Amino acid sequence: MNGDCKSVISYQLSVISYQLEKARVFINLSSHIFHSLILSPVS
């Protein structure tokens, strides 16, 4: 039972860290696009 609980917790942690990594990549991409739009000359 204790082993099951540990595996469930480690699975949850891996899912959370995966979601955080995706969010971090998305934020980096968004900020890059945002800066490109700001820095590009407005026509």
C-alpha beads as a LAMMPS data file, in Angstrom:
LAMMPS data file: protein, C-alpha beads

43 atoms
42 bonds

1 atom types
1 bond types

-500.0 500.0 xlo xhi
-500.0 500.0 ylo yhi
-500.0 500.0 zlo zhi

Masses

1 110.0

Atoms # bond

1 1 1 0.000 0.000 0.000
2 1 1 2.799 2.400 0.930
3 1 1 4.612 1.582 -2.319
4 1 1 1.452 2.331 -4.296
5 1 1 1.087 5.679 -2.562
6 1 1 4.698 6.584 -3.364
7 1 1 4.319 5.663 -7.029
8 1 1 1.134 7.723 -7.304
9 1 1 2.857 10.727 -5.718
10 1 1 5.900 10.432 -7.980
11 1 1 3.597 10.136 -10.997
12 1 1 1.734 13.287 -9.946
13 1 1 5.041 15.122 -9.488
14 1 1 6.257 14.092 -12.934
15 1 1 2.982 15.274 -14.488
16 1 1 3.241 18.601 -12.646
17 1 1 6.855 19.133 -13.684
18 1 1 5.931 18.307 -17.299
19 1 1 3.111 20.869 -17.199
20 1 1 5.461 23.467 -15.684
21 1 1 8.020 22.826 -18.418
22 1 1 5.362 23.291 -21.116
23 1 1 4.173 26.484 -19.428
24 1 1 7.752 27.800 -19.227
25 1 1 8.348 27.134 -22.938
26 1 1 5.031 28.799 -23.806
27 1 1 5.865 31.871 -21.700
28 1 1 9.331 32.159 -23.268
29 1 1 7.819 31.903 -26.747
30 1 1 5.109 34.447 -25.946
31 1 1 7.580 36.938 -24.524
32 1 1 9.845 36.466 -27.556
33 1 1 6.928 37.161 -29.919
34 1 1 5.845 40.104 -27.773
35 1 1 9.330 41.644 -27.893
36 1 1 9.527 41.054 -31.637
37 1 1 6.235 42.904 -32.099
38 1 1 7.330 45.765 -29.842
39 1 1 10.765 46.108 -31.432
40 1 1 9.616 45.757 -35.030
41 1 1 9.011 49.064 -36.831
42 1 1 5.343 49.971 -36.956
43 1 1 4.274 50.489 -40.542

Bonds

1 1 1 2
2 1 2 3
3 1 3 4
4 1 4 5
5 1 5 6
6 1 6 7
7 1 7 8
8 1 8 9
9 1 9 10
10 1 10 11
11 1 11 12
12 1 12 13
13 1 13 14
14 1 14 15
15 1 15 16
16 1 16 17
17 1 17 18
18 1 18 19
19 1 19 20
20 1 20 21
21 1 21 22
22 1 22 23
23 1 23 24
24 1 24 25
25 1 25 26
26 1 26 27
27 1 27 28
28 1 28 29
29 1 29 30
30 1 30 31
31 1 31 32
32 1 32 33
33 1 33 34
34 1 34 35
35 1 35 36
36 1 36 37
37 1 37 38
38 1 38 39
39 1 39 40
40 1 40 41
41 1 41 42
42 1 42 43
